[in-house]
Amino acid sequence: MGQSLAPRRSRLKWVVQGAVTFGVVVVLFAFVIPTIAGSSYDRVWEVLADISVGAHLLMFSVWVINIVTYAPMLVSVTPGLNNRKALVGNLSSSAVSNVLPFGGAAGVAATFYMYRQWGISVVVAARAVLLSGIWNVFLKFGLPVVALALLATIGGMTSALAVVAGVGALALTVSIVAFVLVIRSDLLAQRVGHLAERIASWLTRLARRPPVHGWVSRLVEFRHDSATLVKHCWPMTTMWAIVYNLTQFGVLWACLVATGVDMSPEYMAKAFAAFAFGRLLSAIPITPSGLGFVEAGLAAGLTSAGGDPDAVTAAVLLFSAYTYLIELPMGALGWIVFWRAKRWRAPMRTVSTVSALGPDAGAES
């Protein structure tokens, strides 16, 4: 009896989570965003209807460049992967993540499945997911710092942005120092693990949850498995992570241009600050990829910077369409390519770090 109730409870849990997520997204887009921006959807639709074909081509072209630039970053941390497979895998797993509440875990599972079908071992796939996630976190913390520098240059600094940038700078510094210490030696990895366990256990006690265990051994194991690869790949990984984030801001820039927002140098800097804050909001797990929260943050930042409310709201909707909605059909296409590309399949094997760092590593097959 208990076994038959478990699947029902699990399905009910997913239904409730999906309903809550859908409700939050509807409230954010229908009420919160236009209220924050001070816009009217009647006027927003008029702005969208007036966008030229050339502007649509510009937005689509920048989006394609943005998607393509993520593949080399994945290749740099995944021995045995090439750019075509990385592109297909990223689009496919992103689509899975975007259609499920708390869908990050499902996206990771999809990535693992595809990598294993391509002959990439579980260890290599797990390390790749972890390293790419770490670099994404570094960039999320680092973007507000860059925005702070730009605003300080043009004199557009505000106390709120200074606080966000300051928190980002502190978080970036702490995370990079901790990462370097873990990679440097077993002893330092153990010390970082002990400190992280104490902090996490203190937080779990506040939430009346049991303390955490095993982080020390996991960090040491991560160091043994990743140190050599990190020492070789971090320049390329960092470069492509920066390029990806800049081209994603390029998508937002193209959307603002398409809706007629005046993109002066001062407004560009403020728009970049809004984008940086929006990247932080994407970590909110209530909706897939922070959908709705990111757009609300962008609408608030872009209108407070002086953008026309209706044009800004239209640009934010376009940005959401290009960074979220369009990934659904493209992800479906990615799955079709994955199933049809039988020649990409390979027996599951362990790809060594040393061999993968040779001259043929990451080459197209």
C-alpha positions in Angstrom: 0.0 0.0 0.0 2.8 2.4 1.0 4.7 1.6 -2.2 1.6 2.4 -4.4 1.1 5.7 -2.5 4.7 6.9 -3.1 4.4 7.4 -6.9 1.1 9.2 -6.5 2.7 11.5 -3.9 5.6 12.1 -6.3 3.3 12.9 -9.2 1.2 15.2 -6.9 4.4 17.0 -5.8 5.4 17.6 -9.4 1.9 18.9 -10.3 1.9 21.2 -7.3 5.4 22.5 -8.1 4.4 23.0 -11.7 1.2 24.9 -10.8 3.1 27.1 -8.4 5.8 27.9 -10.9 3.3 28.7 -13.6 1.3 30.9 -11.3 4.5 32.8 -10.3 5.5 33.3 -13.9 2.0 34.6 -14.8 1.9 37.0 -11.9 5.4 38.3 -12.7 4.8 38.9 -16.4 1.1 40.0 -16.2 1.4 42.3 -13.2 4.8 42.8 -11.7 6.8 43.7 -14.8 4.4 46.3 -16.2 4.0 47.8 -12.7 7.7 48.1 -12.1 8.3 49.5 -15.6 5.2 51.8 -15.5 4.2 50.5 -19.0 1.0 49.4 -20.7 0.9 46.1 -22.6 -1.4 47.8 -25.2 1.5 50.2 -26.0 4.1 47.5 -25.7 2.4 45.4 -28.4 2.4 48.5 -30.7 6.2 48.8 -30.1 6.7 45.1 -30.9 4.5 45.4 -34.1 6.7 48.2 -35.4 10.0 46.3 -35.3 11.5 46.0 -38.7 12.7 42.8 -40.4 16.3 44.1 -40.2 16.0 44.4 -36.4 14.7 40.9 -36.1 17.6 39.6 -38.2 20.0 41.5 -36.0 18.6 40.0 -32.8 18.5 36.5 -34.2 22.1 36.8 -35.5 23.4 38.0 -32.1 21.5 35.2 -30.4 23.1 32.6 -32.7 26.6 34.0 -31.9 25.7 33.9 -28.2 24.6 30.2 -28.3 27.6 29.2 -30.4 30.1 30.8 -28.0 29.0 28.5 -25.1 30.1 25.4 -26.9 33.9 26.1 -26.7 33.7 26.6 -23.0 32.1 23.2 -22.6 34.7 21.6 -24.8 37.5 23.2 -22.7 36.4 21.4 -19.6 35.2 18.1 -21.2 38.0 15.9 -22.8 36.5 13.9 -25.6 33.8 16.5 -26.5 33.8 18.6 -29.7 32.0 21.8 -30.6 29.1 20.2 -32.5 28.3 17.8 -29.7 28.6 20.5 -27.1 26.2 22.8 -29.0 23.6 20.0 -29.4 24.0 18.9 -25.7 23.7 22.5 -24.4 20.5 23.2 -26.4 18.9 19.9 -25.5 19.7 20.0 -21.8 18.7 23.7 -21.6 15.3 22.9 -23.1 14.8 20.2 -20.5 15.7 22.6 -17.7 13.4 25.3 -19.1 10.3 23.2 -19.1 10.4 21.8 -15.6 10.1 23.6 -12.2 13.4 23.2 -10.4 14.6 21.8 -13.7 18.3 22.2 -13.2 18.7 18.6 -12.0 16.8 17.2 -15.0 19.0 19.3 -17.3 22.1 17.8 -15.7 20.7 14.3 -16.0 20.1 14.9 -19.7 23.6 16.1 -20.1 25.0 13.0 -18.4 22.9 10.7 -20.6 24.0 12.4 -23.8 27.7 12.4 -22.8 27.6 8.7 -21.9 26.1 7.9 -25.3 29.0 9.8 -26.8 31.5 7.7 -24.9 32.3 10.2 -22.2 32.7 8.6 -18.8 30.6 9.6 -15.7 33.6 11.0 -14.0 34.6 13.2 -16.9 30.9 14.3 -17.4 30.5 15.1 -13.6 33.7 17.1 -13.6 32.7 19.0 -16.7 29.3 19.9 -15.2 30.9 21.0 -12.0 33.7 23.1 -13.6 31.3 24.9 -16.1 29.0 25.6 -13.2 31.9 27.1 -11.2 32.9 29.4 -14.0 29.3 30.5 -14.5 29.2 31.4 -10.8 32.5 33.3 -11.1 31.0 35.4 -14.0 27.7 36.0 -12.2 29.7 37.5 -9.2 32.1 39.3 -11.5 29.7 41.1 -13.8 28.4 43.5 -11.1 32.0 44.4 -10.4 32.6 45.3 -14.0 29.3 47.2 -14.1 30.5 49.2 -11.0 33.7 50.2 -12.8 31.8 51.3 -15.9 29.3 53.4 -13.9 32.1 54.9 -11.8 33.7 56.0 -15.1 30.6 57.8 -16.4 29.4 59.1 -13.1 26.3 57.0 -13.0 26.9 55.2 -9.6 24.1 54.8 -7.1 24.2 53.4 -3.6 22.1 50.4 -4.4 24.3 49.4 -7.3 27.4 50.0 -5.2 26.1 47.5 -2.6 25.3 44.9 -5.2 28.7 45.3 -6.8 30.4 45.2 -3.4 28.6 42.0 -2.5 29.6 40.6 -5.9 33.2 41.5 -5.5 33.4 39.9 -2.0 31.7 36.7 -3.2 33.9 36.6 -6.3 37.1 37.0 -4.2 36.0 34.4 -1.7 35.0 31.9 -4.3 38.1 32.3 -6.4 40.4 32.0 -3.3 38.6 28.9 -2.1 38.8 27.3 -5.5 42.5 28.1 -5.9 43.2 26.7 -2.4 41.3 23.5 -3.2 43.3 23.0 -6.4 46.6 23.8 -4.9 47.1 20.9 -2.4 45.3 18.2 -0.5 45.9 19.9 2.9 44.4 23.2 1.7 41.5 21.3 0.1 40.8 19.6 3.5 40.9 22.9 5.4 38.5 24.5 2.9 36.3 21.4 3.2 36.2 21.6 7.0 35.4 25.3 7.0 32.6 24.8 4.4 31.2 21.9 6.4 31.1 24.1 9.6 29.4 27.0 7.8 26.9 24.7 6.0 26.1 22.8 9.2 25.5 26.1 11.0 23.0 27.1 8.3 21.3 23.7 8.3 20.9 24.0 12.1 19.1 27.3 11.6 16.8 25.5 9.2 16.4 22.6 11.7 18.1 20.2 9.4 20.8 17.7 10.1 24.5 18.8 9.7 26.3 18.0 6.4 29.1 15.5 6.1 31.6 14.2 3.5 32.5 17.5 1.9 36.2 17.1 2.9 36.7 13.8 1.1 34.7 15.1 -1.9 36.8 18.2 -2.3 40.0 16.1 -2.1 38.6 13.7 -4.7 37.6 16.7 -6.9 41.2 18.0 -6.6 42.8 14.7 -7.6 40.5 14.4 -10.6 40.5 18.0 -11.7 43.8 19.8 -10.8 45.7 18.9 -14.0 42.8 19.8 -16.3 42.1 23.1 -14.5 45.8 24.1 -14.8 45.6 23.6 -18.6 42.1 24.7 -19.4 41.4 27.7 -17.1 42.6 30.4 -19.6 40.3 29.1 -22.4 37.4 28.4 -20.1 37.6 31.9 -18.7 37.9 33.6 -22.1 34.9 31.7 -23.5 32.8 32.3 -20.4 33.5 36.1 -20.7 32.7 36.0 -24.4 29.4 34.1 -23.8 28.3 36.6 -21.2 29.2 39.6 -23.3 27.4 38.2 -26.3 24.4 37.6 -24.1 24.4 41.2 -23.2 24.7 41.8 -27.0 21.3 40.1 -27.3 19.8 42.5 -24.8 21.5 45.4 -26.6 20.0 44.3 -29.9 16.5 44.0 -28.3 16.8 47.6 -26.9 18.0 48.9 -30.3 15.1 47.1 -32.0 12.5 48.8 -29.7 14.0 52.3 -30.2 15.7 52.8 -26.8 18.4 55.5 -27.1 21.6 53.6 -26.5 24.0 56.4 -25.5 27.3 55.3 -23.8 25.9 56.3 -20.4 22.7 54.3 -20.9 24.8 51.3 -22.3 26.7 51.2 -19.0 23.5 51.4 -17.0 22.0 48.7 -19.2 25.0 46.5 -18.5 24.5 47.0 -14.8 20.9 45.9 -15.1 22.0 42.9 -17.1 24.6 42.0 -14.4 22.0 42.2 -11.7 19.6 40.1 -13.9 22.3 37.4 -14.1 22.3 37.1 -10.3 18.5 36.8 -10.3 18.7 33.8 -12.7 19.9 31.7 -9.7 16.4 31.9 -8.1 15.2 28.3 -8.2 11.4 29.0 -8.0 11.1 29.3 -11.8 13.3 27.7 -14.5 16.4 29.9 -15.0 14.8 32.5 -12.8 12.2 33.2 -15.5 10.2 36.3 -14.6 12.5 37.4 -11.8 15.3 38.2 -14.4 12.9 40.1 -16.5 11.5 42.1 -13.5 15.0 43.0 -12.5 15.9 44.1 -16.1 12.7 46.2 -16.3 13.4 47.9 -13.1 17.0 48.7 -13.9 16.4 49.7 -17.5 13.5 52.1 -16.7 15.3 53.6 -13.7 18.2 54.3 -16.0 15.9 56.5 -18.1 14.6 54.2 -20.8 11.1 54.6 -22.2 8.9 52.2 -20.1 7.0 50.8 -23.1 10.1 50.3 -25.2 12.0 48.8 -22.3 9.2 46.4 -21.5 9.1 45.3 -25.2 12.8 44.8 -25.2 12.7 42.7 -22.0 10.0 40.5 -23.5 12.1 40.1 -26.7 15.2 39.3 -24.6 13.2 36.6 -22.7 12.0 35.2 -26.0 15.5 34.8 -27.2 17.1 33.6 -24.0 14.3 31.3 -22.9 11.4 30.6 -25.3 13.5 30.0 -28.4 15.5 27.4 -26.6 12.5 25.1 -26.4 12.1 24.4 -30.2 15.9 24.6 -30.6 16.2 22.1 -27.8 13.7 19.8 -29.5 15.8 20.1 -32.7 18.9 19.2 -30.6 17.3 16.0 -29.4 16.4 15.1 -33.0 20.0 15.6 -34.0 21.1 13.6 -31.0 19.0 10.6 -31.9 19.7 10.7 -35.7 23.5 11.2 -35.4 24.3 7.5 -34.8 27.9 8.0 -35.9 28.5 10.2 -32.8 27.8 7.2 -30.5 30.7 5.4 -28.9 31.2 2.7 -26.2 31.4 4.3 -22.8 35.1 4.8 -21.9 37.2 6.8 -19.5 39.0 9.7 -21.4 42.2 10.5 -19.6 43.1 14.1 -18.9 46.6 13.8 -20.3 45.5 12.4 -23.7 42.7 14.8 -24.0 45.0 17.8 -23.6 47.0 16.8 -26.6 46.9 18.6 -30.0 43.7 16.8 -31.1 41.7 17.5 -27.9 38.4 19.0 -28.7 38.9 18.7 -32.5 35.8 18.2 -34.6 35.0 14.6 -35.5 
